[in-house]
């Protein structure tokens, strides 16, 4: 089977750097997944953005939320999690930017599905979500 596709959800205003590092490290790691950079390249009207992102998430096997210290207030992240759940796309989170178990999570993301940025743990989480939701 080809590597599964991951949609990366992140707080654009506060964690863009971490998203670039994560995507770059993923390419050089032994973690078996492809990251699709489907973020909108231009500002779009809200309805158009929602339709575009929902379609892109539906084409992925899972959604990874990069959880920074302010991600809980990022409305786009909350919507992306909701889109994934509505389409039976499994979701898990990875702490970035100094966030940890005490950080407030965005609505819809479970604490027991949010892990440290360690590639072995991420690979294990991917193995798990590939047995869930639309991947069954």
Backbone as JSON Lines, residues from 0, in Angstrom:
{"i":0,"aa":"X","n":[0.84,-1.19,0.0],"ca":[0.0,0.0,0.0],"c":[0.88,1.24,0.0]}
{"i":1,"aa":"X","n":[0.48,2.23,-0.73],"ca":[1.2,3.5,-0.73],"c":[1.07,4.16,0.65]}
{"i":2,"aa":"X","n":[1.99,5.05,0.93],"ca":[1.91,5.74,2.21],"c":[0.59,6.49,2.35]}
{"i":3,"aa":"X","n":[0.0,6.45,3.54],"ca":[-1.25,7.19,3.75],"c":[-1.01,8.7,3.7]}
{"i":4,"aa":"X","n":[-2.09,9.42,3.46],"ca":[-2.02,10.88,3.38],"c":[-2.45,11.5,4.71]}
{"i":5,"aa":"X","n":[-1.68,12.5,5.13],"ca":[-1.98,13.24,6.35],"c":[-2.31,14.68,6.01]}
{"i":6,"aa":"X","n":[-3.39,15.19,6.58],"ca":[-3.68,16.62,6.5],"c":[-3.17,17.22,7.79]}
{"i":7,"aa":"X","n":[-2.36,18.27,7.7],"ca":[-1.78,18.91,8.88],"c":[-2.59,20.17,9.2]}
{"i":8,"aa":"X","n":[-3.16,20.18,10.39],"ca":[-3.91,21.33,10.87],"c":[-3.03,22.05,11.89]}
{"i":9,"aa":"X","n":[-2.95,23.37,11.76],"ca":[-2.09,24.14,12.67],"c":[-2.59,25.57,12.76]}
{"i":10,"aa":"X","n":[-2.16,26.25,13.81],"ca":[-2.5,27.65,14.04],"c":[-1.6,28.5,13.14]}
{"i":11,"aa":"X","n":[-2.15,28.98,12.04],"ca":[-1.38,29.73,11.06],"c":[-0.66,30.93,11.67]}
{"i":12,"aa":"X","n":[-1.33,31.62,12.59],"ca":[-0.75,32.84,13.17],"c":[0.38,32.58,14.15]}
{"i":13,"aa":"X","n":[0.41,31.39,14.76],"ca":[1.38,31.14,15.82],"c":[2.3,29.94,15.62]}
{"i":14,"aa":"X","n":[1.97,29.05,14.72],"ca":[2.76,27.82,14.59],"c":[3.15,27.48,13.15]}
{"i":15,"aa":"X","n":[3.24,28.47,12.28],"ca":[3.65,28.21,10.89],"c":[5.06,27.64,10.81]}
{"i":16,"aa":"X","n":[5.95,28.12,11.65],"ca":[7.32,27.62,11.66],"c":[7.38,26.15,12.05]}
{"i":17,"aa":"X","n":[6.64,25.79,13.09],"ca":[6.61,24.4,13.53],"c":[6.04,23.49,12.44]}
{"i":18,"aa":"X","n":[5.05,24.0,11.7],"ca":[4.47,23.21,10.61],"c":[5.52,22.93,9.54]}
{"i":19,"aa":"X","n":[6.33,23.93,9.19],"ca":[7.39,23.74,8.21],"c":[8.43,22.73,8.7]}
{"i":20,"aa":"X","n":[8.83,22.84,9.98],"ca":[9.8,21.9,10.55],"c":[9.23,20.49,10.58]}
{"i":21,"aa":"X","n":[7.97,20.36,10.98],"ca":[7.32,19.06,11.07],"c":[7.28,18.4,9.69]}
{"i":22,"aa":"X","n":[6.83,19.15,8.7],"ca":[6.74,18.61,7.34],"c":[8.13,18.23,6.82]}
{"i":23,"aa":"X","n":[9.12,19.05,7.08],"ca":[10.48,18.75,6.63],"c":[11.05,17.52,7.31]}
{"i":24,"aa":"X","n":[10.86,17.42,8.62],"ca":[11.36,16.25,9.34],"c":[10.62,14.99,8.9]}
{"i":25,"aa":"X","n":[9.33,15.11,8.63],"ca":[8.54,13.95,8.2],"c":[9.11,13.37,6.91]}
{"i":26,"aa":"X","n":[9.53,14.24,6.01],"ca":[10.1,13.76,4.74],"c":[11.4,12.99,4.96]}
{"i":27,"aa":"X","n":[12.14,13.37,6.01],"ca":[13.43,12.74,6.27],"c":[13.36,11.66,7.34]}
{"i":28,"aa":"X","n":[12.18,11.4,7.87],"ca":[12.03,10.37,8.9],"c":[11.63,9.06,8.25]}
{"i":29,"aa":"X","n":[11.55,8.05,9.06],"ca":[11.09,6.75,8.56],"c":[9.6,6.6,8.8]}
{"i":30,"aa":"X","n":[8.93,7.67,9.13],"ca":[7.5,7.63,9.39],"c":[6.77,7.44,8.07]}
{"i":31,"aa":"X","n":[5.92,6.42,8.0],"ca":[5.3,6.06,6.72],"c":[4.03,6.83,6.4]}
{"i":32,"aa":"X","n":[4.16,8.11,6.07],"ca":[3.0,8.86,5.61],"c":[3.46,10.02,4.75]}
{"i":33,"aa":"X","n":[2.55,10.52,3.93],"ca":[2.81,11.68,3.1],"c":[2.01,12.85,3.64]}
{"i":34,"aa":"X","n":[2.65,13.99,3.75],"ca":[1.95,15.21,4.16],"c":[1.52,15.94,2.9]}
{"i":35,"aa":"X","n":[0.27,16.28,2.84],"ca":[-0.25,17.05,1.73],"c":[-0.33,18.52,2.17]}
{"i":36,"aa":"X","n":[0.41,19.39,1.51],"ca":[0.35,20.81,1.83],"c":[-0.8,21.43,1.05]}
{"i":37,"aa":"X","n":[-1.97,21.33,1.63],"ca":[-3.16,21.81,0.97],"c":[-3.7,23.07,1.62]}
{"i":38,"aa":"X","n":[-2.85,23.76,2.34],"ca":[-3.32,25.0,2.94],"c":[-3.65,25.98,1.82]}
{"i":39,"aa":"X","n":[-4.61,26.81,2.1],"ca":[-5.04,27.8,1.11],"c":[-3.9,28.79,0.89]}
{"i":40,"aa":"X","n":[-3.57,29.06,-0.34],"ca":[-2.45,29.97,-0.66],"c":[-2.89,31.43,-0.73]}
{"i":41,"aa":"X","n":[-4.19,31.65,-0.79],"ca":[-4.72,33.01,-0.83],"c":[-5.9,33.11,0.12]}
{"i":42,"aa":"X","n":[-6.21,34.32,0.51],"ca":[-7.38,34.53,1.35],"c":[-8.63,34.27,0.52]}
{"i":43,"aa":"X","n":[-9.54,33.49,1.08],"ca":[-10.77,33.15,0.39],"c":[-11.97,33.54,1.24]}
{"i":44,"aa":"X","n":[-13.11,33.77,0.61],"ca":[-14.33,33.97,1.4],"c":[-14.57,32.72,2.27]}
{"i":45,"aa":"X","n":[-15.14,32.9,3.44],"ca":[-15.29,31.82,4.42],"c":[-15.92,30.56,3.84]}
{"i":46,"aa":"X","n":[-17.04,30.69,3.15],"ca":[-17.75,29.52,2.6],"c":[-16.87,28.77,1.59]}
{"i":47,"aa":"X","n":[-16.15,29.51,0.77],"ca":[-15.27,28.9,-0.23],"c":[-14.12,28.17,0.45]}
{"i":48,"aa":"X","n":[-13.53,28.78,1.49],"ca":[-12.46,28.14,2.25],"c":[-12.97,26.85,2.89]}
{"i":49,"aa":"X","n":[-14.13,26.91,3.51],"ca":[-14.68,25.73,4.18],"c":[-14.89,24.58,3.2]}
{"i":50,"aa":"X","n":[-15.47,24.86,2.04],"ca":[-15.71,23.82,1.04],"c":[-14.39,23.22,0.55]}
{"i":51,"aa":"X","n":[-13.41,24.06,0.3],"ca":[-12.11,23.61,-0.19],"c":[-11.4,22.73,0.84]}
{"i":52,"aa":"X","n":[-11.36,23.18,2.07],"ca":[-10.65,22.44,3.12],"c":[-11.37,21.14,3.44]}
{"i":53,"aa":"X","n":[-12.69,21.16,3.5],"ca":[-13.44,19.94,3.77],"c":[-13.16,18.88,2.7]}
{"i":54,"aa":"X","n":[-13.11,19.3,1.45],"ca":[-12.81,18.38,0.35],"c":[-11.4,17.8,0.49]}
{"i":55,"aa":"X","n":[-10.45,18.64,0.84],"ca":[-9.06,18.18,0.98],"c":[-8.91,17.2,2.14]}
{"i":56,"aa":"X","n":[-9.56,17.5,3.27],"ca":[-9.49,16.59,4.42],"c":[-10.09,15.25,4.06]}
{"i":57,"aa":"X","n":[-11.17,15.25,3.3],"ca":[-11.82,14.0,2.91],"c":[-10.9,13.12,2.06]}
{"i":58,"aa":"X","n":[-9.92,13.7,1.38],"ca":[-8.99,12.94,0.54],"c":[-7.84,12.34,1.35]}
{"i":59,"aa":"X","n":[-7.81,12.62,2.65],"ca":[-6.72,12.14,3.5],"c":[-7.17,10.97,4.37]}
{"i":60,"aa":"X","n":[-6.17,10.22,4.87],"ca":[-6.44,9.1,5.76],"c":[-6.58,9.54,7.21]}
{"i":61,"aa":"X","n":[-5.95,10.64,7.56],"ca":[-6.04,11.14,8.94],"c":[-5.62,12.61,8.97]}
{"i":62,"aa":"X","n":[-5.95,13.25,10.09],"ca":[-5.61,14.65,10.32],"c":[-4.71,14.72,11.54]}
{"i":63,"aa":"X","n":[-3.59,15.4,11.41],"ca":[-2.69,15.65,12.54],"c":[-2.82,17.11,12.92]}
{"i":64,"aa":"X","n":[-3.15,17.37,14.18],"ca":[-3.25,18.73,14.68],"c":[-1.94,19.06,15.4]}
{"i":65,"aa":"X","n":[-1.23,20.08,14.93],"ca":[-0.05,20.57,15.63],"c":[-0.55,21.52,16.72]}
{"i":66,"aa":"X","n":[-0.4,21.11,17.96],"ca":[-0.98,21.83,19.1],"c":[0.07,22.73,19.74]}
{"i":67,"aa":"X","n":[-0.08,24.04,19.5],"ca":[0.76,25.02,20.15],"c":[0.04,25.61,21.35]}
{"i":68,"aa":"X","n":[0.67,26.55,22.0],"ca":[0.1,27.14,23.23],"c":[-1.21,27.89,22.99]}
{"i":69,"aa":"X","n":[-1.44,28.38,21.77],"ca":[-2.66,29.16,21.49],"c":[-3.59,28.48,20.48]}
{"i":70,"aa":"X","n":[-3.32,27.22,20.15],"ca":[-4.11,26.54,19.12],"c":[-5.58,26.43,19.48]}
{"i":71,"aa":"X","n":[-5.9,26.37,20.76],"ca":[-7.31,26.23,21.17],"c":[-8.15,27.41,20.71]}
{"i":72,"aa":"X","n":[-7.52,28.54,20.42],"ca":[-8.27,29.73,19.98],"c":[-8.27,29.89,18.46]}
{"i":73,"aa":"X","n":[-7.66,28.97,17.75],"ca":[-7.57,29.05,16.28],"c":[-8.86,28.45,15.68]}
{"i":74,"aa":"X","n":[-9.74,29.31,15.22],"ca":[-11.04,28.84,14.73],"c":[-10.91,27.94,13.51]}
{"i":75,"aa":"X","n":[-9.91,28.16,12.67],"ca":[-9.71,27.31,11.51],"c":[-9.37,25.88,11.92]}
{"i":76,"aa":"X","n":[-8.54,25.73,12.95],"ca":[-8.18,24.4,13.45],"c":[-9.41,23.68,13.97]}
{"i":77,"aa":"X","n":[-10.23,24.38,14.75],"ca":[-11.45,23.78,15.3],"c":[-12.36,23.31,14.16]}
{"i":78,"aa":"X","n":[-12.48,24.11,13.12],"ca":[-13.31,23.72,11.97],"c":[-12.72,22.52,11.25]}
{"i":79,"aa":"X","n":[-11.4,22.48,11.09],"ca":[-10.76,21.36,10.41],"c":[-10.98,20.05,11.19]}
{"i":80,"aa":"X","n":[-10.9,20.12,12.51],"ca":[-11.18,18.93,13.33],"c":[-12.63,18.49,13.13]}
{"i":81,"aa":"X","n":[-13.55,19.44,13.13],"ca":[-14.97,19.11,12.92],"c":[-15.2,18.5,11.54]}
{"i":82,"aa":"X","n":[-14.55,19.05,10.5],"ca":[-14.68,18.49,9.16],"c":[-14.19,17.04,9.15]}
{"i":83,"aa":"X","n":[-13.03,16.8,9.77],"ca":[-12.47,15.44,9.8],"c":[-13.45,14.49,10.49]}
{"i":84,"aa":"X","n":[-13.95,14.88,11.64],"ca":[-14.86,14.0,12.38],"c":[-16.14,13.73,11.58]}
{"i":85,"aa":"X","n":[-16.65,14.74,10.89],"ca":[-17.89,14.55,10.13],"c":[-17.69,13.61,8.94]}
{"i":86,"aa":"X","n":[-16.45,13.45,8.51],"ca":[-16.13,12.58,7.37],"c":[-15.46,11.28,7.8]}
{"i":87,"aa":"X","n":[-15.48,11.01,9.11],"ca":[-14.92,9.78,9.67],"c":[-13.41,9.67,9.43]}
{"i":88,"aa":"X","n":[-12.73,10.83,9.39],"ca":[-11.27,10.88,9.24],"c":[-10.68,10.94,10.66]}
{"i":89,"aa":"X","n":[-9.89,9.94,11.06],"ca":[-9.3,9.94,12.41],"c":[-8.39,11.15,12.63]}
{"i":90,"aa":"X","n":[-8.33,11.58,13.89],"ca":[-7.57,12.77,14.28],"c":[-6.67,12.45,15.48]}
{"i":91,"aa":"X","n":[-5.45,12.96,15.43],"ca":[-4.62,12.97,16.64],"c":[-3.79,14.25,16.64]}
{"i":92,"aa":"X","n":[-3.26,14.6,17.81],"ca":[-2.5,15.83,17.95],"c":[-1.06,15.58,18.34]}
{"i":93,"aa":"X","n":[-0.2,16.56,18.02],"ca":[1.21,16.53,18.39],"c":[1.54,17.89,19.02]}
{"i":94,"aa":"X","n":[2.08,17.86,20.23],"ca":[2.46,19.12,20.89],"c":[3.65,19.76,20.19]}
{"i":95,"aa":"X","n":[3.57,21.08,19.96],"ca":[4.66,21.84,19.34],"c":[4.82,23.17,20.07]}
{"i":96,"aa":"X","n":[5.92,23.84,19.83],"ca":[6.11,25.2,20.31],"c":[6.01,25.38,21.81]}
{"i":97,"aa":"X","n":[6.48,24.4,22.57],"ca":[6.45,24.51,24.02],"c":[5.14,24.1,24.66]}
{"i":98,"aa":"X","n":[4.18,23.67,23.88],"ca":[2.92,23.18,24.43],"c":[3.15,21.81,25.07]}
{"i":99,"aa":"X","n":[2.3,21.47,26.05],"ca":[2.42,20.17,26.71],"c":[1.06,19.75,27.26]}
{"i":100,"aa":"X","n":[1.06,18.77,28.14],"ca":[-0.17,18.21,28.68],"c":[-1.03,19.22,29.44]}
{"i":101,"aa":"X","n":[-0.46,20.36,29.78],"ca":[-1.24,21.39,30.49],"c":[-1.87,22.41,29.54]}
{"i":102,"aa":"X","n":[-1.54,22.33,28.26],"ca":[-2.04,23.27,27.26],"c":[-3.5,22.98,26.95]}
{"i":103,"aa":"X","n":[-4.31,24.02,26.84],"ca":[-5.7,23.87,26.45],"c":[-5.76,23.37,25.01]}
{"i":104,"aa":"X","n":[-6.55,22.33,24.79],"ca":[-6.67,21.75,23.45],"c":[-7.83,22.39,22.69]}
{"i":105,"aa":"X","n":[-7.75,22.39,21.37],"ca":[-8.87,22.89,20.57],"c":[-10.07,21.95,20.73]}
{"i":106,"aa":"X","n":[-11.25,22.49,20.61],"ca":[-12.48,21.71,20.7],"c":[-12.44,20.55,19.72]}
{"i":107,"aa":"X","n":[-12.77,19.36,20.22],"ca":[-12.83,18.18,19.37],"c":[-11.59,17.31,19.41]}
{"i":108,"aa":"X","n":[-10.49,17.81,19.97],"ca":[-9.26,17.02,20.06],"c":[-9.15,16.44,21.47]}
{"i":109,"aa":"X","n":[-8.96,15.15,21.54],"ca":[-8.89,14.48,22.83],"c":[-7.48,14.5,23.4]}
{"i":110,"aa":"X","n":[-7.38,14.68,24.71],"ca":[-6.08,14.7,25.4],"c":[-5.35,13.36,25.2]}
{"i":111,"aa":"X","n":[-6.09,12.24,25.28],"ca":[-5.43,10.94,25.17],"c":[-5.03,10.6,23.74]}
{"i":112,"aa":"X","n":[-5.31,11.51,22.81],"ca":[-4.88,11.33,21.42],"c":[-3.93,12.46,21.0]}
{"i":113,"aa":"X","n":[-3.29,13.08,21.98],"ca":[-2.34,14.16,21.72],"c":[-1.01,13.76,22.36]}
{"i":114,"aa":"X","n":[0.05,13.78,21.56],"ca":[1.32,13.19,21.97],"c":[2.48,14.16,21.76]}
{"i":115,"aa":"X","n":[3.61,13.79,22.35],"ca":[4.84,14.57,22.16],"c":[5.36,14.39,20.74]}
{"i":116,"aa":"X","n":[6.15,15.36,20.29],"ca":[6.75,15.33,18.96],"c":[7.94,14.37,18.98]}
{"i":117,"aa":"X","n":[7.65,13.09,18.92],"ca":[8.65,12.04,18.88],"c":[8.24,11.11,17.74]}
{"i":118,"aa":"X","n":[9.13,10.87,16.8],"ca":[8.74,10.17,15.57],"c":[8.29,8.73,15.81]}
{"i":119,"aa":"X","n":[8.84,8.07,16.82],"ca":[8.39,6.7,17.12],"c":[6.93,6.75,17.59]}
{"i":120,"aa":"X","n":[6.61,7.7,18.47],"ca":[5.23,7.84,18.95],"c":[4.29,8.24,17.82]}
{"i":121,"aa":"X","n":[4.75,9.09,16.93],"ca":[3.92,9.52,15.79],"c":[3.67,8.33,14.87]}
{"i":122,"aa":"X","n":[4.69,7.52,14.62],"ca":[4.52,6.33,13.79],"c":[3.51,5.37,14.43]}
{"i":123,"aa":"X","n":[3.58,5.21,15.75],"ca":[2.62,4.36,16.46],"c":[1.2,4.91,16.35]}
{"i":124,"aa":"X","n":[1.06,6.23,16.46],"ca":[-0.26,6.86,16.34],"c":[-0.82,6.65,14.93]}
{"i":125,"aa":"X","n":[0.04,6.74,13.93],"ca":[-0.39,6.52,12.55],"c":[-0.84,5.07,12.36]}
{"i":126,"aa":"X","n":[-0.08,4.14,12.91],"ca":[-0.5,2.73,12.83],"c":[-1.9,2.56,13.43]}
{"i":127,"aa":"X","n":[-2.15,3.23,14.55],"ca":[-3.45,3.12,15.22],"c":[-4.57,3.72,14.37]}
{"i":128,"aa":"X","n":[-4.39,4.96,13.87],"ca":[-5.47,5.61,13.13],"c":[-5.74,4.95,11.78]}
{"i":129,"aa":"X","n":[-4.76,4.21,11.27],"ca":[-4.99,3.49,10.01],"c":[-5.9,2.29,10.2]}
{"i":130,"aa":"X","n":[-6.28,2.02,11.44],"ca":[-7.25,0.95,11.75],"c":[-8.58,1.53,12.18]}
{"i":131,"aa":"X","n":[-8.76,2.83,12.05],"ca":[-9.94,3.52,12.56],"c":[-10.68,4.26,11.44]}
{"i":132,"aa":"X","n":[-11.92,4.62,11.77],"ca":[-12.7,5.49,10.9],"c":[-12.77,4.98,9.47]}
{"i":133,"aa":"X","n":[-12.56,5.89,8.52],"ca":[-12.66,5.55,7.11],"c":[-11.57,4.58,6.64]}
{"i":134,"aa":"X","n":[-10.55,4.34,7.48],"ca":[-9.43,3.48,7.12],"c":[-9.68,1.99,7.43]}
{"i":135,"aa":"X","n":[-10.78,1.7,8.09],"ca":[-11.06,0.29,8.44],"c":[-11.23,-0.55,7.21]}
